[in-house]
Amino acid sequence: LNFTMLWLVNYPDGNIRKYMWSMISSTISIYLAVLINNAARDSFLVACLGDKEVTPDQRVKELVLRLFCFTVAFSFTNFLCYMCMYLKLRPKWLYASKVLVGHILAFAGIDLFESFELYNKHMSVLWGAAAGTLVMLVV
């Protein structure tokens, strides 16, 4: 596999080299996003709940914390892309910010919706928190 990647990265056709580097970049960004998301989520849950394992009486707190993590990731993604694209601050970072932070946002969303699925008994609390978050993001 490594020899094939090296061969394709050094292939004479420029389009094949470009797509191969793009594929390697996307793969590395996915791996980094998984690591960053898991480290941030676990450290945030341990800091706020005291343990990574959630007891039944802490489920609502965990859901609100995961919603908060998703909201922060969403806001940070938009802010970073705005800074790179419209304010022309570090324009070369635009691709990296879209890809890496976009994957982090996606994994935060997956964690949030997994929690929605696991703890669907507390949906009234979640809908209130989600509505409050939506209002905060719009305003």
BAFIVO-380555 format. One record per residue (C-alpha): residue in one letter; chain; x, y, z. Coordinates in Angstrom, 2 decimals. Example, Ala and Ser with C-alpha at 12.3 -4.5 7.8 and 13.67 -1.06 7.14 Angstrom:
REM BAFIVO-380555
@marza->A	vexgu->A	u->12.30	v->-4.50	w->7.80 .
@marza->S	vexgu->A	u->13.67	v->-1.06	w->7.14 .
//
This chain:
REM BAFIVO-380555
@marza->L	vexgu->A	u->0.00	v->0.00	w->0.00 .
@marza->N	vexgu->A	u->2.78	v->2.45	w->0.87 .
@marza->F	vexgu->A	u->4.60	v->1.71	w->-2.36 .
@marza->T	vexgu->A	u->1.42	v->2.33	w->-4.34 .
@marza->M	vexgu->A	u->0.91	v->5.67	w->-2.60 .
@marza->L	vexgu->A	u->4.53	v->6.68	w->-3.23 .
@marza->W	vexgu->A	u->4.19	v->5.64	w->-6.86 .
@marza->L	vexgu->A	u->0.98	v->7.65	w->-7.32 .
@marza->V	vexgu->A	u->2.37	v->10.72	w->-5.53 .
@marza->N	vexgu->A	u->5.31	v->10.71	w->-7.97 .
@marza->Y	vexgu->A	u->3.23	v->9.82	w->-11.03 .
@marza->P	vexgu->A	u->4.06	v->11.84	w->-14.19 .
@marza->D	vexgu->A	u->0.45	v->13.06	w->-14.65 .
@marza->G	vexgu->A	u->-0.19	v->16.19	w->-12.55 .
@marza->N	vexgu->A	u->-3.89	v->15.44	w->-12.03 .
@marza->I	vexgu->A	u->-3.16	v->12.06	w->-10.46 .
@marza->R	vexgu->A	u->-0.55	v->13.64	w->-8.15 .
@marza->K	vexgu->A	u->-3.03	v->16.35	w->-7.16 .
@marza->Y	vexgu->A	u->-5.83	v->13.90	w->-6.35 .
@marza->M	vexgu->A	u->-3.47	v->11.59	w->-4.49 .
@marza->W	vexgu->A	u->-2.26	v->14.45	w->-2.26 .
@marza->S	vexgu->A	u->-5.88	v->15.50	w->-1.75 .
@marza->M	vexgu->A	u->-6.81	v->11.96	w->-0.67 .
@marza->I	vexgu->A	u->-3.88	v->11.78	w->1.75 .
@marza->S	vexgu->A	u->-4.79	v->15.20	w->3.16 .
@marza->S	vexgu->A	u->-8.42	v->14.20	w->3.71 .
@marza->T	vexgu->A	u->-7.43	v->10.94	w->5.38 .
@marza->I	vexgu->A	u->-5.03	v->12.64	w->7.76 .
@marza->S	vexgu->A	u->-7.60	v->15.32	w->8.59 .
@marza->I	vexgu->A	u->-10.17	v->12.66	w->9.48 .
@marza->Y	vexgu->A	u->-7.72	v->10.90	w->11.80 .
@marza->L	vexgu->A	u->-6.75	v->14.19	w->13.45 .
@marza->A	vexgu->A	u->-10.39	v->15.22	w->13.81 .
@marza->V	vexgu->A	u->-11.23	v->11.95	w->15.57 .
@marza->L	vexgu->A	u->-8.33	v->12.40	w->17.99 .
@marza->I	vexgu->A	u->-9.07	v->16.07	w->18.70 .
@marza->N	vexgu->A	u->-12.81	v->15.46	w->19.11 .
@marza->N	vexgu->A	u->-12.34	v->12.51	w->21.48 .
@marza->A	vexgu->A	u->-9.75	v->14.36	w->23.58 .
@marza->A	vexgu->A	u->-11.88	v->17.51	w->23.83 .
@marza->R	vexgu->A	u->-15.10	v->15.61	w->24.55 .
@marza->D	vexgu->A	u->-13.59	v->13.35	w->27.20 .
@marza->S	vexgu->A	u->-11.69	v->16.13	w->28.96 .
@marza->F	vexgu->A	u->-14.78	v->18.36	w->28.91 .
@marza->L	vexgu->A	u->-17.02	v->15.61	w->30.31 .
@marza->V	vexgu->A	u->-14.48	v->14.72	w->33.01 .
@marza->A	vexgu->A	u->-14.06	v->18.39	w->33.96 .
@marza->C	vexgu->A	u->-17.82	v->19.02	w->34.20 .
@marza->L	vexgu->A	u->-19.18	v->15.67	w->35.38 .
@marza->G	vexgu->A	u->-16.19	v->14.28	w->37.28 .
@marza->D	vexgu->A	u->-16.01	v->11.06	w->35.28 .
@marza->K	vexgu->A	u->-16.17	v->9.87	w->31.70 .
@marza->E	vexgu->A	u->-18.82	v->7.30	w->32.61 .
@marza->V	vexgu->A	u->-22.20	v->8.96	w->33.04 .
@marza->T	vexgu->A	u->-24.57	v->7.84	w->35.79 .
@marza->P	vexgu->A	u->-28.33	v->7.85	w->35.12 .
@marza->D	vexgu->A	u->-28.85	v->11.04	w->37.15 .
@marza->Q	vexgu->A	u->-26.25	v->12.89	w->35.04 .
@marza->R	vexgu->A	u->-27.71	v->12.08	w->31.63 .
@marza->V	vexgu->A	u->-29.42	v->15.44	w->31.12 .
@marza->K	vexgu->A	u->-26.21	v->17.24	w->32.06 .
@marza->E	vexgu->A	u->-24.30	v->15.13	w->29.55 .
@marza->L	vexgu->A	u->-26.79	v->15.92	w->26.81 .
@marza->V	vexgu->A	u->-26.59	v->19.65	w->27.50 .
@marza->L	vexgu->A	u->-22.77	v->19.46	w->27.58 .
@marza->R	vexgu->A	u->-22.65	v->17.63	w->24.25 .
@marza->L	vexgu->A	u->-25.03	v->20.19	w->22.77 .
@marza->F	vexgu->A	u->-22.74	v->22.91	w->24.09 .
@marza->C	vexgu->A	u->-19.69	v->21.18	w->22.53 .
@marza->F	vexgu->A	u->-21.49	v->20.98	w->19.18 .
@marza->T	vexgu->A	u->-22.47	v->24.65	w->19.40 .
@marza->V	vexgu->A	u->-18.91	v->25.69	w->20.20 .
@marza->A	vexgu->A	u->-17.55	v->23.59	w->17.31 .
@marza->F	vexgu->A	u->-20.16	v->25.06	w->14.95 .
@marza->S	vexgu->A	u->-19.40	v->28.62	w->16.03 .
@marza->F	vexgu->A	u->-15.64	v->28.08	w->15.81 .
@marza->T	vexgu->A	u->-15.95	v->26.60	w->12.31 .
@marza->N	vexgu->A	u->-17.93	v->29.59	w->11.06 .
@marza->F	vexgu->A	u->-15.65	v->32.08	w->12.79 .
@marza->L	vexgu->A	u->-12.47	v->30.52	w->11.42 .
@marza->C	vexgu->A	u->-13.80	v->30.30	w->7.87 .
@marza->Y	vexgu->A	u->-15.03	v->33.91	w->8.12 .
@marza->M	vexgu->A	u->-11.62	v->35.08	w->9.32 .
@marza->C	vexgu->A	u->-9.83	v->33.24	w->6.52 .
@marza->M	vexgu->A	u->-12.21	v->34.03	w->3.68 .
@marza->Y	vexgu->A	u->-13.66	v->37.48	w->4.21 .
@marza->L	vexgu->A	u->-11.08	v->39.24	w->6.34 .
@marza->K	vexgu->A	u->-8.22	v->37.74	w->4.29 .
@marza->L	vexgu->A	u->-6.35	v->36.77	w->7.46 .
@marza->R	vexgu->A	u->-4.24	v->33.74	w->6.65 .
@marza->P	vexgu->A	u->-6.02	v->32.84	w->3.39 .
@marza->K	vexgu->A	u->-3.91	v->29.70	w->3.02 .
@marza->W	vexgu->A	u->-5.52	v->28.37	w->6.20 .
@marza->L	vexgu->A	u->-8.97	v->28.36	w->4.60 .
@marza->Y	vexgu->A	u->-8.68	v->24.85	w->3.18 .
@marza->A	vexgu->A	u->-7.27	v->23.45	w->6.42 .
@marza->S	vexgu->A	u->-9.92	v->25.17	w->8.49 .
@marza->K	vexgu->A	u->-12.71	v->23.92	w->6.25 .
@marza->V	vexgu->A	u->-11.48	v->20.35	w->6.20 .
@marza->L	vexgu->A	u->-10.13	v->19.75	w->9.70 .
@marza->V	vexgu->A	u->-12.56	v->21.88	w->11.69 .
@marza->G	vexgu->A	u->-15.41	v->20.66	w->9.48 .
@marza->H	vexgu->A	u->-14.58	v->17.07	w->10.40 .
@marza->I	vexgu->A	u->-14.37	v->18.00	w->14.08 .
@marza->L	vexgu->A	u->-17.81	v->19.58	w->13.77 .
@marza->A	vexgu->A	u->-19.16	v->16.46	w->12.09 .
@marza->F	vexgu->A	u->-17.86	v->14.19	w->14.86 .
@marza->A	vexgu->A	u->-19.28	v->16.53	w->17.53 .
@marza->G	vexgu->A	u->-22.63	v->16.27	w->15.74 .
@marza->I	vexgu->A	u->-22.39	v->12.48	w->15.61 .
@marza->D	vexgu->A	u->-21.73	v->12.41	w->19.38 .
@marza->L	vexgu->A	u->-24.66	v->14.73	w->20.01 .
@marza->F	vexgu->A	u->-27.12	v->12.74	w->17.91 .
@marza->E	vexgu->A	u->-25.89	v->9.50	w->19.45 .
@marza->S	vexgu->A	u->-26.75	v->10.97	w->22.85 .
@marza->F	vexgu->A	u->-30.16	v->12.02	w->21.53 .
@marza->E	vexgu->A	u->-30.77	v->8.44	w->20.48 .
@marza->L	vexgu->A	u->-29.57	v->6.93	w->23.76 .
@marza->Y	vexgu->A	u->-31.44	v->9.26	w->26.09 .
@marza->N	vexgu->A	u->-34.66	v->9.94	w->24.23 .
@marza->K	vexgu->A	u->-36.62	v->10.02	w->27.52 .
@marza->H	vexgu->A	u->-35.27	v->13.50	w->28.23 .
@marza->M	vexgu->A	u->-36.27	v->15.01	w->24.89 .
@marza->S	vexgu->A	u->-38.28	v->17.89	w->26.40 .
@marza->V	vexgu->A	u->-35.15	v->19.21	w->28.12 .
@marza->L	vexgu->A	u->-33.16	v->18.73	w->24.93 .
@marza->W	vexgu->A	u->-35.62	v->20.54	w->22.73 .
@marza->G	vexgu->A	u->-35.54	v->23.49	w->25.12 .
@marza->A	vexgu->A	u->-31.74	v->23.52	w->25.09 .
@marza->A	vexgu->A	u->-31.67	v->23.12	w->21.31 .
@marza->A	vexgu->A	u->-34.14	v->25.99	w->20.83 .
@marza->G	vexgu->A	u->-32.05	v->28.21	w->23.11 .
@marza->T	vexgu->A	u->-28.91	v->27.30	w->21.18 .
@marza->L	vexgu->A	u->-30.61	v->28.00	w->17.86 .
@marza->V	vexgu->A	u->-31.74	v->31.42	w->19.05 .
@marza->M	vexgu->A	u->-28.20	v->32.14	w->20.27 .
@marza->L	vexgu->A	u->-26.68	v->31.13	w->16.91 .
@marza->V	vexgu->A	u->-29.16	v->33.18	w->14.88 .
@marza->V	vexgu->A	u->-28.78	v->36.30	w->17.00 .
//
